[in-house]
Structure formats: structure tokens, C-alpha cells
Amino acid sequence: MVALIQRQLFFLFYVSMLFPKIQHFSIRLGHIFVFWRNFSPMLLRFPGKKRMATEFWNPSKETP
């Protein structure tokens, strides 16, 4: 998967030398991929932590 993305980005950068609009788009796309690679583990962990927090504290199990 990563190799496929790298090949696509390489192609976009190669074509971008010919077309300036594509260059701007490919740079932005590269930034999006870098952002997603850096923050996706954190985003994937968040739902698990939220689920644990809601399971840990349940108002119906509270004693009066």
C-alpha cells in the first residue's frame, strides 16, 4: 500500500514539472499523506479509549 502511494506521488511530481497546477496539487496531496501517516495511529486509538471510558463508568450501575 505504501509503495503504491509512493509510486503515485512520484508520478505526480514527475508530471508536475510539465504542469504548474498539477505541481501545486501534488504538493498539497503529499502534505495530506504525511499528515495522515503521522496522525492516523492517534485517530485510530481515540474510539477505543472513548469506548473504554463509557464502559468503565455506567450511571445505571451506580448505587444511590
TIVO-2410 file (N, C-alpha, C; in nm, 3 decimals):
# residues 64
REC num residu      c1      c2      c3 atome chaine
REC   1      M   0.083  -0.120   0.000     N      A
REC   1      M   0.000   0.000   0.000    CA      A
REC   1      M   0.087   0.126   0.000     C      A
REC   2      V   0.189   0.127   0.087     N      A
REC   2      V   0.276   0.244   0.094    CA      A
REC   2      V   0.355   0.258  -0.036     C      A
REC   3      A   0.399   0.146  -0.092     N      A
REC   3      A   0.475   0.152  -0.218    CA      A
REC   3      A   0.387   0.207  -0.331     C      A
REC   4      L   0.261   0.170  -0.331     N      A
REC   4      L   0.170   0.221  -0.434    CA      A
REC   4      L   0.153   0.372  -0.420     C      A
REC   5      I   0.137   0.419  -0.298     N      A
REC   5      I   0.122   0.563  -0.275    CA      A
REC   5      I   0.250   0.635  -0.316     C      A
REC   6      Q   0.365   0.577  -0.283     N      A
REC   6      Q   0.492   0.640  -0.320    CA      A
REC   6      Q   0.506   0.649  -0.471     C      A
REC   7      R   0.466   0.543  -0.543     N      A
REC   7      R   0.474   0.547  -0.690    CA      A
REC   7      R   0.382   0.654  -0.747     C      A
REC   8      Q   0.260   0.664  -0.689     N      A
REC   8      Q   0.167   0.764  -0.737    CA      A
REC   8      Q   0.220   0.905  -0.712     C      A
REC   9      L   0.278   0.927  -0.594     N      A
REC   9      L   0.333   1.058  -0.564    CA      A
REC   9      L   0.451   1.090  -0.655     C      A
REC  10      F   0.537   0.990  -0.682     N      A
REC  10      F   0.649   1.011  -0.773    CA      A
REC  10      F   0.599   1.051  -0.911     C      A
REC  11      F   0.494   0.982  -0.958     N      A
REC  11      F   0.437   1.015  -1.089    CA      A
REC  11      F   0.381   1.157  -1.089     C      A
REC  12      L   0.311   1.195  -0.980     N      A
REC  12      L   0.256   1.330  -0.974    CA      A
REC  12      L   0.366   1.435  -0.975     C      A
REC  13      F   0.476   1.410  -0.902     N      A
REC  13      F   0.585   1.508  -0.900    CA      A
REC  13      F   0.653   1.513  -1.037     C      A
REC  14      Y   0.664   1.400  -1.106     N      A
REC  14      Y   0.725   1.398  -1.239    CA      A
REC  14      Y   0.640   1.477  -1.338     C      A
REC  15      V   0.509   1.455  -1.335     N      A
REC  15      V   0.419   1.526  -1.425    CA      A
REC  15      V   0.412   1.673  -1.387     C      A
REC  16      S   0.433   1.703  -1.258     N      A
REC  16      S   0.420   1.841  -1.212    CA      A
REC  16      S   0.524   1.933  -1.274     C      A
REC  17      M   0.635   1.876  -1.320     N      A
REC  17      M   0.734   1.960  -1.387    CA      A
REC  17      M   0.679   2.017  -1.517     C      A
REC  18      L   0.582   1.947  -1.575     N      A
REC  18      L   0.523   1.992  -1.701    CA      A
REC  18      L   0.407   2.088  -1.679     C      A
REC  19      F   0.332   2.068  -1.571     N      A
REC  19      F   0.211   2.147  -1.547    CA      A
REC  19      F   0.215   2.207  -1.407     C      A
REC  20      P   0.226   2.339  -1.396     N      A
REC  20      P   0.236   2.402  -1.263    CA      A
REC  20      P   0.114   2.379  -1.174     C      A
REC  21      K  -0.007   2.372  -1.231     N      A
REC  21      K  -0.126   2.348  -1.149    CA      A
REC  21      K  -0.117   2.211  -1.083     C      A
REC  22      I  -0.071   2.112  -1.158     N      A
REC  22      I  -0.057   1.977  -1.103    CA      A
REC  22      I   0.051   1.976  -0.995     C      A
REC  23      Q   0.153   2.061  -1.012     N      A
REC  23      Q   0.258   2.068  -0.910    CA      A
REC  23      Q   0.198   2.115  -0.777     C      A
REC  24      H   0.116   2.217  -0.780     N      A
REC  24      H   0.054   2.267  -0.658    CA      A
REC  24      H  -0.034   2.159  -0.595     C      A
REC  25      F  -0.111   2.090  -0.678     N      A
REC  25      F  -0.199   1.984  -0.629    CA      A
REC  25      F  -0.118   1.869  -0.571     C      A
REC  26      S  -0.008   1.830  -0.637     N      A
REC  26      S   0.069   1.716  -0.589    CA      A
REC  26      S   0.139   1.749  -0.458     C      A
REC  27      I   0.184   1.873  -0.441     N      A
REC  27      I   0.246   1.911  -0.313    CA      A
REC  27      I   0.142   1.905  -0.202     C      A
REC  28      R   0.023   1.955  -0.230     N      A
REC  28      R  -0.083   1.950  -0.128    CA      A
REC  28      R  -0.120   1.805  -0.097     C      A
REC  29      L  -0.128   1.721  -0.199     N      A
REC  29      L  -0.159   1.580  -0.177    CA      A
REC  29      L  -0.051   1.513  -0.093     C      A
REC  30      G   0.074   1.547  -0.120     N      A
REC  30      G   0.183   1.493  -0.039    CA      A
REC  30      G   0.171   1.534   0.106     C      A
REC  31      H   0.132   1.659   0.132     N      A
REC  31      H   0.113   1.704   0.270    CA      A
REC  31      H   0.001   1.628   0.338     C      A
REC  32      I  -0.106   1.602   0.263     N      A
REC  32      I  -0.218   1.527   0.320    CA      A
REC  32      I  -0.173   1.386   0.358     C      A
REC  33      F  -0.095   1.320   0.271     N      A
REC  33      F  -0.049   1.185   0.302    CA      A
REC  33      F   0.043   1.185   0.424     C      A
REC  34      V   0.131   1.285   0.434     N      A
REC  34      V   0.220   1.292   0.550    CA      A
REC  34      V   0.139   1.316   0.677     C      A
REC  35      F   0.040   1.405   0.671     N      A
REC  35      F  -0.045   1.429   0.788    CA      A
REC  35      F  -0.117   1.302   0.828     C      A
REC  36      W  -0.174   1.231   0.731     N      A
REC  36      W  -0.249   1.109   0.762    CA      A
REC  36      W  -0.158   1.003   0.821     C      A
REC  37      R  -0.035   0.990   0.767     N      A
REC  37      R   0.059   0.890   0.820    CA      A
REC  37      R   0.097   0.921   0.965     C      A
REC  38      N   0.113   1.049   0.997     N      A
REC  38      N   0.155   1.087   1.132    CA      A
REC  38      N   0.042   1.078   1.233     C      A
REC  39      F  -0.080   1.112   1.193     N      A
REC  39      F  -0.188   1.122   1.289    CA      A
REC  39      F  -0.287   1.007   1.286     C      A
REC  40      S  -0.279   0.916   1.188     N      A
REC  40      S  -0.377   0.808   1.182    CA      A
REC  40      S  -0.368   0.714   1.302     C      A
REC  41      P  -0.249   0.680   1.355     N      A
REC  41      P  -0.249   0.593   1.475    CA      A
REC  41      P  -0.322   0.658   1.593     C      A
REC  42      M  -0.303   0.788   1.610     N      A
REC  42      M  -0.371   0.857   1.720    CA      A
REC  42      M  -0.522   0.859   1.696     C      A
REC  43      L  -0.563   0.881   1.572     N      A
REC  43      L  -0.706   0.885   1.543    CA      A
REC  43      L  -0.769   0.748   1.558     C      A
REC  44      L  -0.694   0.642   1.530     N      A
REC  44      L  -0.748   0.507   1.545    CA      A
REC  44      L  -0.759   0.466   1.691     C      A
REC  45      R  -0.673   0.521   1.777     N      A
REC  45      R  -0.678   0.487   1.919    CA      A
REC  45      R  -0.791   0.557   1.990     C      A
REC  46      F  -0.834   0.673   1.941     N      A
REC  46      F  -0.935   0.752   2.012    CA      A
REC  46      F  -1.067   0.678   2.034     C      A
REC  47      P  -1.126   0.612   1.933     N      A
REC  47      P  -1.254   0.542   1.958    CA      A
REC  47      P  -1.242   0.434   2.063     C      A
REC  48      G  -1.128   0.363   2.067     N      A
REC  48      G  -1.110   0.260   2.169    CA      A
REC  48      G  -1.107   0.318   2.308     C      A
REC  49      K  -1.039   0.431   2.326     N      A
REC  49      K  -1.033   0.495   2.457    CA      A
REC  49      K  -1.170   0.548   2.496     C      A
REC  50      K  -1.243   0.602   2.401     N      A
REC  50      K  -1.376   0.653   2.430    CA      A
REC  50      K  -1.468   0.538   2.473     C      A
REC  51      R  -1.458   0.425   2.405     N      A
REC  51      R  -1.540   0.309   2.438    CA      A
REC  51      R  -1.505   0.260   2.578     C      A
REC  52      M  -1.376   0.254   2.610     N      A
REC  52      M  -1.335   0.210   2.743    CA      A
REC  52      M  -1.390   0.303   2.850     C      A
REC  53      A  -1.387   0.434   2.826     N      A
REC  53      A  -1.436   0.530   2.925    CA      A
REC  53      A  -1.586   0.514   2.947     C      A
REC  54      T  -1.662   0.490   2.841     N      A
REC  54      T  -1.807   0.475   2.859    CA      A
REC  54      T  -1.840   0.342   2.924     C      A
REC  55      E  -1.761   0.238   2.900     N      A
REC  55      E  -1.786   0.110   2.965    CA      A
REC  55      E  -1.742   0.112   3.111     C      A
REC  56      F  -1.638   0.189   3.140     N      A
REC  56      F  -1.586   0.194   3.276    CA      A
REC  56      F  -1.686   0.262   3.370     C      A
REC  57      W  -1.747   0.371   3.327     N      A
REC  57      W  -1.843   0.443   3.410    CA      A
REC  57      W  -1.980   0.429   3.349     C      A
REC  58      N  -2.069   0.360   3.422     N      A
REC  58      N  -2.204   0.339   3.374    CA      A
REC  58      N  -2.300   0.392   3.480     C      A
REC  59      P  -2.379   0.495   3.449     N      A
REC  59      P  -2.466   0.553   3.552    CA      A
REC  59      P  -2.571   0.456   3.605     C      A
REC  60      S  -2.614   0.359   3.526     N      A
REC  60      S  -2.716   0.265   3.573    CA      A
REC  60      S  -2.661   0.170   3.679     C      A
REC  61      K  -2.530   0.153   3.687     N      A
REC  61      K  -2.470   0.064   3.786    CA      A
REC  61      K  -2.435   0.138   3.916     C      A
REC  62      E  -2.456   0.269   3.919     N      A
REC  62      E  -2.422   0.347   4.038    CA      A
REC  62      E  -2.519   0.313   4.152     C      A
REC  63      T  -2.466   0.306   4.273     N      A
REC  63      T  -2.551   0.281   4.390    CA      A
REC  63      T  -2.598   0.415   4.446     C      A
REC  64      P  -2.723   0.423   4.494     N      A
REC  64      P  -2.773   0.551   4.545    CA      A
REC  64      P  -2.708   0.590   4.678     C      A
***
